[in-house]
Amino acid sequence: MSGNIQLLSDTLAAAKAESRSALIAYLPAGFPTVDGGIAAIKAVLEGGADVVEVGLPHSDPVLDGPVIQTADDIALRGGVKIADVMRTVREAFEATGKPVLVMTYWNPIDRYGVERFTAELAEAGGAGCILPDLPVQESALWREHAEKHGLATVFVVAPSSKDARLAEITAAGSGFVYAASLMGVTGTRESVGAQAQDLVRRTRATTDLPVCVGLGVSNASQAAEVAGFADGVIVGSAFVKRMLDAPDEGAALKAVRTLAGELAEGVRGRRVS
C-alpha cells in the first residue's frame, strides 16, 4: 500500500471547500493500553475529527506538557513499542478511512532505521509524520524515504521563527505546516491568541501548504477562534486530559467522542453552549 499523503491533502482541501477548518486530534499510542488507545483514536475520528495524529511515546518529550507526559509515561510503562504504533495507525485507518499521521521525536526513528520506519508506516496506511525536533537542514535522508513511500513530512514552525527560516521550513515540508501557537509546551490555555494569527499570516506568505495551529486549544469556542484564521485546528492535551480524568475506559471513550463532536462544531463556526 502506498502512503496516504494524497488522502491527507484531499481531506484538508475538502474542509476548505466547506469553508471551515479541519479538526486534527492527537492521542498517544499505547494509552491507557494499546487496545484502549486504538479504541480512543477510533472514537475521536468517529466523533468528528478529520485527521488524527498518533503520538509515539517518548521518555523525554521536549514539546509536550505535563498532561501528555503523564500519558506517555503510562504507555511506556505498559511496554509500548513501535510495532504497536504501526498497529494503531493501521487499525485506525482501516476502521475509519481517515488520514492518520504519526507524531514523533527523531531519536526513535533514527534508532529503528529510517527506511524500515517509512516502509512500515506507509504499509500500515499512514499519511505521514510530524517531526517537531528534526531540523530541516538535517532532514534530507528522512525526506528522501518519506517521498519514496508517499508520506507527508510535517515540520513545526513557532512564533520565534524568522521569515527567512519560515520559508526554509515550509519549502522542505509537505502535507501541511504545524504552527505552534505560542512558545512553550503543549497544554490547554485560556487564550490561543494573536501570536498564532500572526504566525499563520507569516507562514502563509511562504507556502501554499495548509497551515494548522496546535498548542493550547481545548474547547469549542477556542476551536472556532482558531478556525477563523487557520486551515486546521490541532487538539491533543484536552483529549488526553478527558481520558486521564475518566473513571473507567468506557467513560473515557465517551468523553473523547463527545469532545471531538464539540470541537467539530467549533471548527464549523458554531459556538457550543
VEXSE-665272 format. One record per residue (C-alpha): x, y negated, z; residue number from 1; residue in one letter. Coordinates in steps of 0.5 Angstrom, whole numbers, plus 500, padded with zeros to 3 digits. Layout:
<pake X="X" Y="Y" Z="Z" i="NUM" aa="A"/>
...
//
This chain:
<pake X="500" Y="500" Z="500" i="1" aa="M"/>
<pake X="503" Y="493" Z="498" i="2" aa="S"/>
<pake X="503" Y="488" Z="503" i="3" aa="G"/>
<pake X="496" Y="483" Z="504" i="4" aa="N"/>
<pake X="499" Y="476" Z="503" i="5" aa="I"/>
<pake X="494" Y="475" Z="498" i="6" aa="Q"/>
<pake X="488" Y="477" Z="503" i="7" aa="L"/>
<pake X="491" Y="472" Z="508" i="8" aa="L"/>
<pake X="491" Y="467" Z="502" i="9" aa="S"/>
<pake X="484" Y="468" Z="500" i="10" aa="D"/>
<pake X="482" Y="468" Z="507" i="11" aa="T"/>
<pake X="484" Y="461" Z="508" i="12" aa="L"/>
<pake X="482" Y="459" Z="501" i="13" aa="A"/>
<pake X="475" Y="462" Z="503" i="14" aa="A"/>
<pake X="475" Y="458" Z="509" i="15" aa="A"/>
<pake X="477" Y="451" Z="506" i="16" aa="K"/>
<pake X="472" Y="453" Z="501" i="17" aa="A"/>
<pake X="466" Y="453" Z="506" i="18" aa="E"/>
<pake X="469" Y="446" Z="509" i="19" aa="S"/>
<pake X="472" Y="449" Z="515" i="20" aa="R"/>
<pake X="478" Y="451" Z="519" i="21" aa="S"/>
<pake X="480" Y="459" Z="519" i="22" aa="A"/>
<pake X="480" Y="462" Z="526" i="23" aa="L"/>
<pake X="486" Y="465" Z="528" i="24" aa="I"/>
<pake X="486" Y="469" Z="534" i="25" aa="A"/>
<pake X="492" Y="472" Z="538" i="26" aa="Y"/>
<pake X="493" Y="478" Z="542" i="27" aa="L"/>
<pake X="499" Y="482" Z="544" i="28" aa="P"/>
<pake X="499" Y="490" Z="542" i="29" aa="A"/>
<pake X="499" Y="495" Z="548" i="30" aa="G"/>
<pake X="495" Y="490" Z="553" i="31" aa="F"/>
<pake X="492" Y="493" Z="557" i="32" aa="P"/>
<pake X="494" Y="499" Z="554" i="33" aa="T"/>
<pake X="495" Y="501" Z="546" i="34" aa="V"/>
<pake X="488" Y="503" Z="545" i="35" aa="D"/>
<pake X="485" Y="498" Z="549" i="36" aa="G"/>
<pake X="489" Y="493" Z="545" i="37" aa="G"/>
<pake X="486" Y="495" Z="539" i="38" aa="I"/>
<pake X="479" Y="495" Z="541" i="39" aa="A"/>
<pake X="480" Y="488" Z="544" i="40" aa="A"/>
<pake X="483" Y="486" Z="537" i="41" aa="I"/>
<pake X="477" Y="489" Z="533" i="42" aa="K"/>
<pake X="472" Y="486" Z="538" i="43" aa="A"/>
<pake X="476" Y="479" Z="536" i="44" aa="V"/>
<pake X="475" Y="480" Z="529" i="45" aa="L"/>
<pake X="468" Y="482" Z="529" i="46" aa="E"/>
<pake X="466" Y="477" Z="534" i="47" aa="G"/>
<pake X="468" Y="471" Z="529" i="48" aa="G"/>
<pake X="476" Y="471" Z="528" i="49" aa="A"/>
<pake X="478" Y="470" Z="520" i="50" aa="D"/>
<pake X="485" Y="473" Z="522" i="51" aa="V"/>
<pake X="489" Y="476" Z="527" i="52" aa="V"/>
<pake X="496" Y="476" Z="530" i="53" aa="E"/>
<pake X="498" Y="482" Z="534" i="54" aa="V"/>
<pake X="504" Y="480" Z="539" i="55" aa="G"/>
<pake X="510" Y="484" Z="539" i="56" aa="L"/>
<pake X="511" Y="484" Z="547" i="57" aa="P"/>
<pake X="518" Y="482" Z="549" i="58" aa="H"/>
<pake X="522" Y="481" Z="555" i="59" aa="S"/>
<pake X="524" Y="474" Z="554" i="60" aa="D"/>
<pake X="518" Y="471" Z="550" i="61" aa="P"/>
<pake X="521" Y="464" Z="550" i="62" aa="V"/>
<pake X="515" Y="460" Z="547" i="63" aa="L"/>
<pake X="510" Y="464" Z="551" i="64" aa="D"/>
<pake X="507" Y="461" Z="557" i="65" aa="G"/>
<pake X="505" Y="465" Z="564" i="66" aa="P"/>
<pake X="499" Y="468" Z="561" i="67" aa="V"/>
<pake X="502" Y="471" Z="555" i="68" aa="I"/>
<pake X="508" Y="473" Z="559" i="69" aa="Q"/>
<pake X="503" Y="477" Z="564" i="70" aa="T"/>
<pake X="500" Y="481" Z="558" i="71" aa="A"/>
<pake X="507" Y="482" Z="555" i="72" aa="D"/>
<pake X="509" Y="485" Z="562" i="73" aa="D"/>
<pake X="503" Y="490" Z="562" i="74" aa="I"/>
<pake X="504" Y="492" Z="555" i="75" aa="A"/>
<pake X="512" Y="493" Z="556" i="76" aa="L"/>
<pake X="511" Y="497" Z="563" i="77" aa="R"/>
<pake X="506" Y="501" Z="559" i="78" aa="G"/>
<pake X="512" Y="503" Z="554" i="79" aa="G"/>
<pake X="509" Y="500" Z="548" i="80" aa="V"/>
<pake X="513" Y="501" Z="542" i="81" aa="K"/>
<pake X="514" Y="498" Z="535" i="82" aa="I"/>
<pake X="510" Y="504" Z="533" i="83" aa="A"/>
<pake X="504" Y="502" Z="537" i="84" aa="D"/>
<pake X="505" Y="495" Z="534" i="85" aa="V"/>
<pake X="504" Y="498" Z="527" i="86" aa="M"/>
<pake X="498" Y="503" Z="529" i="87" aa="R"/>
<pake X="495" Y="497" Z="532" i="88" aa="T"/>
<pake X="496" Y="493" Z="525" i="89" aa="V"/>
<pake X="493" Y="499" Z="521" i="90" aa="R"/>
<pake X="487" Y="500" Z="525" i="91" aa="E"/>
<pake X="485" Y="493" Z="526" i="92" aa="A"/>
<pake X="486" Y="492" Z="518" i="93" aa="F"/>
<pake X="482" Y="499" Z="517" i="94" aa="E"/>
<pake X="477" Y="497" Z="521" i="95" aa="A"/>
<pake X="475" Y="490" Z="519" i="96" aa="T"/>
<pake X="479" Y="489" Z="512" i="97" aa="G"/>
<pake X="481" Y="482" Z="515" i="98" aa="K"/>
<pake X="488" Y="480" Z="515" i="99" aa="P"/>
<pake X="493" Y="482" Z="521" i="100" aa="V"/>
<pake X="500" Y="479" Z="522" i="101" aa="L"/>
<pake X="505" Y="481" Z="527" i="102" aa="V"/>
<pake X="508" Y="475" Z="531" i="103" aa="M"/>
<pake X="515" Y="477" Z="534" i="104" aa="T"/>
<pake X="521" Y="474" Z="536" i="105" aa="Y"/>
<pake X="527" Y="476" Z="532" i="106" aa="W"/>
<pake X="531" Y="481" Z="536" i="107" aa="N"/>
<pake X="526" Y="487" Z="536" i="108" aa="P"/>
<pake X="526" Y="487" Z="528" i="109" aa="I"/>
<pake X="534" Y="486" Z="528" i="110" aa="D"/>
<pake X="535" Y="492" Z="532" i="111" aa="R"/>
<pake X="529" Y="496" Z="529" i="112" aa="Y"/>
<pake X="532" Y="494" Z="522" i="113" aa="G"/>
<pake X="529" Y="489" Z="517" i="114" aa="V"/>
<pake X="528" Y="494" Z="511" i="115" aa="E"/>
<pake X="524" Y="499" Z="516" i="116" aa="R"/>
<pake X="520" Y="494" Z="519" i="117" aa="F"/>
<pake X="518" Y="490" Z="513" i="118" aa="T"/>
<pake X="516" Y="497" Z="509" i="119" aa="A"/>
<pake X="512" Y="500" Z="515" i="120" aa="E"/>
<pake X="508" Y="493" Z="516" i="121" aa="L"/>
<pake X="506" Y="493" Z="509" i="122" aa="A"/>
<pake X="505" Y="500" Z="509" i="123" aa="E"/>
<pake X="500" Y="499" Z="515" i="124" aa="A"/>
<pake X="496" Y="494" Z="511" i="125" aa="G"/>
<pake X="500" Y="488" Z="515" i="126" aa="G"/>
<pake X="499" Y="481" Z="512" i="127" aa="A"/>
<pake X="506" Y="478" Z="514" i="128" aa="G"/>
<pake X="510" Y="476" Z="520" i="129" aa="C"/>
<pake X="510" Y="470" Z="525" i="130" aa="I"/>
<pake X="517" Y="469" Z="527" i="131" aa="L"/>
<pake X="518" Y="463" Z="532" i="132" aa="P"/>
<pake X="525" Y="464" Z="533" i="133" aa="D"/>
<pake X="528" Y="465" Z="527" i="134" aa="L"/>
<pake X="532" Y="459" Z="524" i="135" aa="P"/>
<pake X="530" Y="458" Z="516" i="136" aa="V"/>
<pake X="538" Y="458" Z="515" i="137" aa="Q"/>
<pake X="539" Y="465" Z="518" i="138" aa="E"/>
<pake X="532" Y="468" Z="514" i="139" aa="S"/>
<pake X="535" Y="470" Z="507" i="140" aa="A"/>
<pake X="535" Y="477" Z="509" i="141" aa="L"/>
<pake X="528" Y="477" Z="512" i="142" aa="W"/>
<pake X="525" Y="473" Z="507" i="143" aa="R"/>
<pake X="528" Y="478" Z="501" i="144" aa="E"/>
<pake X="525" Y="484" Z="504" i="145" aa="H"/>
<pake X="518" Y="481" Z="506" i="146" aa="A"/>
<pake X="518" Y="478" Z="499" i="147" aa="E"/>
<pake X="519" Y="485" Z="496" i="148" aa="K"/>
<pake X="514" Y="488" Z="501" i="149" aa="H"/>
<pake X="509" Y="483" Z="499" i="150" aa="G"/>
<pake X="509" Y="480" Z="506" i="151" aa="L"/>
<pake X="508" Y="473" Z="509" i="152" aa="A"/>
<pake X="513" Y="469" Z="512" i="153" aa="T"/>
<pake X="510" Y="464" Z="517" i="154" aa="V"/>
<pake X="515" Y="459" Z="520" i="155" aa="F"/>
<pake X="513" Y="455" Z="526" i="156" aa="V"/>
<pake X="514" Y="447" Z="526" i="157" aa="V"/>
<pake X="514" Y="443" Z="532" i="158" aa="A"/>
<pake X="513" Y="435" Z="533" i="159" aa="P"/>
<pake X="520" Y="434" Z="534" i="160" aa="S"/>
<pake X="522" Y="437" Z="527" i="161" aa="S"/>
<pake X="524" Y="431" Z="523" i="162" aa="K"/>
<pake X="521" Y="430" Z="516" i="163" aa="D"/>
<pake X="527" Y="433" Z="512" i="164" aa="A"/>
<pake X="527" Y="439" Z="517" i="165" aa="R"/>
<pake X="520" Y="440" Z="516" i="166" aa="L"/>
<pake X="521" Y="440" Z="508" i="167" aa="A"/>
<pake X="526" Y="445" Z="509" i="168" aa="E"/>
<pake X="522" Y="450" Z="513" i="169" aa="I"/>
<pake X="516" Y="449" Z="509" i="170" aa="T"/>
<pake X="520" Y="451" Z="503" i="171" aa="A"/>
<pake X="522" Y="457" Z="506" i="172" aa="A"/>
<pake X="515" Y="460" Z="508" i="173" aa="G"/>
<pake X="509" Y="463" Z="505" i="174" aa="S"/>
<pake X="502" Y="465" Z="508" i="175" aa="G"/>
<pake X="501" Y="458" Z="512" i="176" aa="F"/>
<pake X="505" Y="454" Z="517" i="177" aa="V"/>
<pake X="504" Y="455" Z="524" i="178" aa="Y"/>
<pake X="504" Y="448" Z="527" i="179" aa="A"/>
<pake X="506" Y="448" Z="535" i="180" aa="A"/>
<pake X="501" Y="442" Z="537" i="181" aa="S"/>
<pake X="506" Y="440" Z="543" i="182" aa="L"/>
<pake X="512" Y="441" Z="546" i="183" aa="M"/>
<pake X="513" Y="447" Z="551" i="184" aa="G"/>
<pake X="510" Y="454" Z="551" i="185" aa="V"/>
<pake X="503" Y="457" Z="550" i="186" aa="T"/>
<pake X="497" Y="456" Z="554" i="187" aa="G"/>
<pake X="491" Y="453" Z="555" i="188" aa="T"/>
<pake X="491" Y="445" Z="556" i="189" aa="R"/>
<pake X="485" Y="439" Z="557" i="190" aa="E"/>
<pake X="487" Y="436" Z="550" i="191" aa="S"/>
<pake X="490" Y="438" Z="544" i="192" aa="V"/>
<pake X="491" Y="431" Z="542" i="193" aa="G"/>
<pake X="494" Y="426" Z="537" i="194" aa="A"/>
<pake X="501" Y="429" Z="537" i="195" aa="Q"/>
<pake X="498" Y="435" Z="533" i="196" aa="A"/>
<pake X="494" Y="431" Z="528" i="197" aa="Q"/>
<pake X="501" Y="427" Z="526" i="198" aa="D"/>
<pake X="505" Y="434" Z="525" i="199" aa="L"/>
<pake X="499" Y="436" Z="521" i="200" aa="V"/>
<pake X="500" Y="430" Z="517" i="201" aa="R"/>
<pake X="507" Y="430" Z="516" i="202" aa="R"/>
<pake X="507" Y="437" Z="514" i="203" aa="T"/>
<pake X="502" Y="437" Z="509" i="204" aa="R"/>
<pake X="507" Y="432" Z="506" i="205" aa="A"/>
<pake X="512" Y="437" Z="504" i="206" aa="T"/>
<pake X="508" Y="443" Z="502" i="207" aa="T"/>
<pake X="501" Y="446" Z="499" i="208" aa="D"/>
<pake X="501" Y="451" Z="504" i="209" aa="L"/>
<pake X="495" Y="451" Z="509" i="210" aa="P"/>
<pake X="497" Y="448" Z="516" i="211" aa="V"/>
<pake X="495" Y="452" Z="522" i="212" aa="C"/>
<pake X="495" Y="449" Z="529" i="213" aa="V"/>
<pake X="496" Y="453" Z="535" i="214" aa="G"/>
<pake X="498" Y="452" Z="543" i="215" aa="L"/>
<pake X="493" Y="449" Z="547" i="216" aa="G"/>
<pake X="486" Y="451" Z="544" i="217" aa="V"/>
<pake X="482" Y="454" Z="549" i="218" aa="S"/>
<pake X="474" Y="452" Z="548" i="219" aa="N"/>
<pake X="469" Y="451" Z="542" i="220" aa="A"/>
<pake X="470" Y="443" Z="543" i="221" aa="S"/>
<pake X="478" Y="443" Z="542" i="222" aa="Q"/>
<pake X="477" Y="448" Z="536" i="223" aa="A"/>
<pake X="472" Y="443" Z="533" i="224" aa="A"/>
<pake X="477" Y="437" Z="534" i="225" aa="E"/>
<pake X="483" Y="441" Z="531" i="226" aa="V"/>
<pake X="479" Y="444" Z="525" i="227" aa="A"/>
<pake X="477" Y="436" Z="524" i="228" aa="G"/>
<pake X="485" Y="436" Z="521" i="229" aa="F"/>
<pake X="488" Y="443" Z="521" i="230" aa="A"/>
<pake X="487" Y="449" Z="516" i="231" aa="D"/>
<pake X="487" Y="454" Z="521" i="232" aa="G"/>
<pake X="486" Y="454" Z="529" i="233" aa="V"/>
<pake X="490" Y="459" Z="533" i="234" aa="I"/>
<pake X="488" Y="461" Z="539" i="235" aa="V"/>
<pake X="492" Y="466" Z="544" i="236" aa="G"/>
<pake X="492" Y="465" Z="551" i="237" aa="S"/>
<pake X="485" Y="463" Z="552" i="238" aa="A"/>
<pake X="483" Y="470" Z="549" i="239" aa="F"/>
<pake X="489" Y="474" Z="554" i="240" aa="V"/>
<pake X="486" Y="470" Z="560" i="241" aa="K"/>
<pake X="479" Y="472" Z="559" i="242" aa="R"/>
<pake X="482" Y="479" Z="559" i="243" aa="M"/>
<pake X="486" Y="478" Z="565" i="244" aa="L"/>
<pake X="480" Y="476" Z="569" i="245" aa="D"/>
<pake X="475" Y="481" Z="567" i="246" aa="A"/>
<pake X="474" Y="486" Z="572" i="247" aa="P"/>
<pake X="474" Y="492" Z="567" i="248" aa="D"/>
<pake X="475" Y="494" Z="560" i="249" aa="E"/>
<pake X="468" Y="493" Z="558" i="250" aa="G"/>
<pake X="467" Y="486" Z="561" i="251" aa="A"/>
<pake X="474" Y="484" Z="557" i="252" aa="A"/>
<pake X="472" Y="487" Z="550" i="253" aa="L"/>
<pake X="465" Y="483" Z="551" i="254" aa="K"/>
<pake X="469" Y="477" Z="554" i="255" aa="A"/>
<pake X="473" Y="476" Z="548" i="256" aa="V"/>
<pake X="468" Y="478" Z="543" i="257" aa="R"/>
<pake X="464" Y="472" Z="546" i="258" aa="T"/>
<pake X="470" Y="467" Z="546" i="259" aa="L"/>
<pake X="471" Y="469" Z="539" i="260" aa="A"/>
<pake X="464" Y="467" Z="537" i="261" aa="G"/>
<pake X="464" Y="461" Z="541" i="262" aa="E"/>
<pake X="471" Y="459" Z="537" i="263" aa="L"/>
<pake X="468" Y="461" Z="530" i="264" aa="A"/>
<pake X="462" Y="456" Z="532" i="265" aa="E"/>
<pake X="467" Y="451" Z="534" i="266" aa="G"/>
<pake X="471" Y="451" Z="527" i="267" aa="V"/>
<pake X="465" Y="450" Z="523" i="268" aa="R"/>
<pake X="464" Y="444" Z="527" i="269" aa="G"/>
<pake X="458" Y="445" Z="531" i="270" aa="R"/>
<pake X="459" Y="444" Z="539" i="271" aa="R"/>
<pake X="457" Y="450" Z="543" i="272" aa="V"/>
<pake X="454" Y="447" Z="550" i="273" aa="S"/>
//
